[in-house]
Amino acid sequence: MVYAEPMARAVVAPAVVELLQRFPRGREFTTTVSFGGDDFTLRAHVRVRRTAPGLAKVSLACWVVNTDTARYVGGNPPREDENSLPPEGTAVPDASLTARVVGALATRLNPGAVSRPDGDGHLAIDVPTSGQGAPEALA
């Protein structure tokens, strides 16, 4: 999918940076970000948790919400619950899209990082939080 890298650059990496800056210690923090246009919206659920001094685990699950003209003309616009993962919604993570966005994110935040399953459709990577290559440098 050609949108994975732009999505990682435009909305996912800034969300990671913001979560790390706003919530420097403690428990896991999350947000959901969107990227797209008239025909579809790509959504990403982002989880960030500091795991050790200078290191954080970033987990992503991505999915697509179809908003194409045919659905609007046909009288079936996207349901609101398609915008969220369970338990708030009915969205199902797209494994291929998630892997591509995580790969693009890893290239930006921790080249060479290998993604791993983090349960419930999320993939996780470890990213440095200080020093060269830290997400804060992207802000």
Helices and strands as residue ranges (DSSP letters): H 4-7, I 8-12, H 13-22, E 29-36, E 40-52, E 55-66, H 69-73, G 80-83, H 95-109, E 116-117, E 123-128, G 135-138
